[in-house]
């Protein structure tokens, strides 16, 4: 295989336009030597650099690399010279400026179970090409294939469809929300999603099949755009929720014993890995216990389960363990209980997201016979207050 041929295949692969035959040829070439793999990594890093955005600018990746391909791949040049020339040419021809400031680090999109949300300190978008973008650093607009991705750096990421086309390969993005943060997302179909702390969402940039499917770990509030021909499906741990257009909340943290879906309006179909489909109606909550595979449907006050989207938690006769677990999504601390029975103490309170944690602990301690106190920088000890004789 000639150098020109492999470079052209690499460009096609990075632009997600490679045929199955080209992908096979590339795989064989990469397996031949470490030098080939390093060369590919260099080209990929160049491609990622040229896709970076600055405020108020839109960069068309496809056009940029078409320009590079016309000017370089079809000309016989030393590759090291080509690499530097291609970088400048791609950027100059596309936006007329060279900018490598605020460079985003590269990271491959791993399988869901390989992502550790604690490795991130702010809302982060992982693109399928390996690029990592921290969302609250700057506003940007990015054009890819048939969609434009916009971020206003104020907790809102939006996907706008440029044209509807069937794609051979679905492009998936991975949105990660770390502890203490929340973020909003609008998908290409108009569906709006609010993600709570320590949550992840994997979704296609464009819905091209006869269904709209996303994967959730953590908690999210969905306002699904209606489309009678394309059901919206959320896969959340061991639960699958299917709707046509409605508003609901899903809580599916891996560490929790239960997964729940709380319906605000419309109707949803819920199915677990161990049961049949069940329909819930507004103000109903479907709960699945992962330990015993039991399900339950009950009428609830939906505000108790959706208040987090307004920056607060409302607890009504809630167990102390449940309250602590929720607060750990917003604050960085571990907890120890002097007695396991203390977890079952019940409280009613409103916890604002911006309130100082120590003040919140004082409120709980003041209204009960339980003391919540710090025993270190990030440790809270919960113990029974001894009764005075």
C-alpha positions, 0 to 999 in steps of 0.5 A, a space after each residue: 500500500 502506498 503512502 498516499 493511499 494510507 493517508 487518504 484512508 486515514 482522512 476518510 476514517 477521521 471524517 467517518 466516511 471510510 468504507 468497510 474495505 478501507 477500515 479493514 486496510 487501516 486495521 491491518 496497516 496499524 497492526 504492522 508496527 508501532 511506527 504506523 500506530 504512532 503516525 496515525 496518532 499524530 494525524 488524529 491529534 492534528 485532526 482534533 486540533 483543527 476542530 477546536 472552536 473559539 467564541 462566535 466561530 463555526 468551523 466546518 471540519 468536513 470542508 477543512 479536511 476536503 481542502 487538505 486532501 485536495 492540496 496534500 494527499 494527491 501531491 507527493 510530499 515528505 510526510 513530516 512537511 505535509 503534517 505541518 502544512 496540512 495543519 495550517 492549510 486546514 485552519 486558514 482555508 476554513 476560518 482564516 485564522 490560526 488558533 491553538 489556544 485553550 487546547 482540549 485534551 484527547 480522550 477516547 470514548 470508552 464503554 460506559 462502565 469504564 468512565 469514572 465520573 470522579 475523574 472530571 471536575 466540570 461538565 464534559 463532552 466526549 466526542 466519538 473522534 476522541 476529543 474532550 471538551 469542557 463545556 463551561 470554559 467557553 461558548 462555541 459552535 461546531 459543525 459535524 456532518 448534518 448537525 451543528 453543536 452549540 454551547 453557551 457555557 451557561 449550562 446549555 448544550 444544543 444540537 441543531 439539525 442542518 439536514 435530515 439524512 440517513 447515516 451509515 454510521 451513527 455518531 454517539 456523544 457522551 456527556 458527563 456531569 461531575 459531583 456538584 454540577 448540573 447541565 442542560 442538553 437539547 437533542 437534535 429532535 428537540 428533546 430537552 434533558 437536565 442532568 443531575 450531578 454524577 450523571 452520564 448520558 450517551 446519545 446519537 448526534 442525529 436520530 436516523 432510525 425508527 427510534 430515538 435511544 439514549 443511555 443514562 447513568 445517574 439522574 435526568 429530567 426529560 422533556 421529550 419532543 413528540 414524534 409518533 413515528 419514533 419512540 424515545 427510549 431511555 436505557 437506565 441500568 436494568 430499566 428501559 423507559 419508552 415514550 412518544 412524547 412526555 415529561 418524566 424523571 429517571 433516577 438510576 445511580 449505580 450505587 443505589 439499591 433502586 431505580 425509579 421513573 417518576 411521571 409528570 405528564 403523558 404516559 410511559 412504558 417501563 420494563 426491567 430486565 426481569 419483568 414485563 412492560 408496565 404503563 404508568 400515568 401522571 403522578 405515578 412512580 415506578 420503582 425497581 429494586 435491584 436486589 430482589 427484582 421487585 417492582 412497585 407503582 405508587 402515586 407520589 408528590 412529583 415535586 419531591 423527585 424533581 425539585 433538584 432541577 430548580 437547585 434544591 432537594 425537598 425531603 418529606 418524611 425521608 430517611 436520613 440515609 436517603 438525605 445523605 445520599 442525595 447531598 453527597 451528589 452536591 457536596 464532597 464528603 464521606 459518612 460514618 454512622 455510629 449506629 446503623 439504625 440512625 439511617 432510618 431516622 426520618 426528616 422533612 426539610 428543604 436543602 438549597 444547592 447553594 447553602 453551606 454544608 455545615 449550616 445544613 448539618 446544623 439544621 438537621 442536628 438542631 431538629 433531632 437527637 442526632 448529631 452530624 459533625 465533621 471529623 475531618 475535612 471531608 468526613 461526617 460522623 453521625 451519632 446519637 446525642 446522649 440524653 442528659 441524666 
